[in-house]
Amino acid sequence: MANQKHLTIEDRMIIETGLTNGSTRKSIADTLGKSPSTICKEIKLHSIQKEYSRPYMR
């Protein structure tokens, strides 16, 4: 595996495309030549959560 400290913008775009297409984190990691834990950390640290509203909440 590569011993690089940072992911490039291109790497992040590949991760985003993989997630959109339903690829597993392991397959994304294999594509990038990175550890699956690196991909999991990247997703956890840089993902954006949508806020859901409850229409009948009082």
C-alpha positions, 0 to 999 in steps of 0.5 A, spaced: 500 500 500 502 507 498 504 511 504 502 517 502 499 522 508 493 525 504 488 524 499 488 528 492 481 531 490 481 526 484 481 520 490 476 524 493 472 524 487 473 517 486 470 515 493 464 520 491 463 516 485 464 509 488 459 511 494 454 514 489 454 507 485 453 503 491 461 500 491 463 497 497 468 501 501 473 495 500 472 496 493 474 503 493 480 502 497 482 497 492 481 502 486 485 507 490 491 502 493 489 505 500 487 501 506 479 500 507 480 504 514 483 510 510 477 510 506 472 509 512 476 515 515 475 519 509 468 518 509 466 519 516 470 526 516 468 529 510 461 527 509 455 531 510 449 529 513 442 532 511 437 534 516 431 531 516 425 535 519 419 532 522 412 535 520 408 533 526 413 535 531 411 539 537 
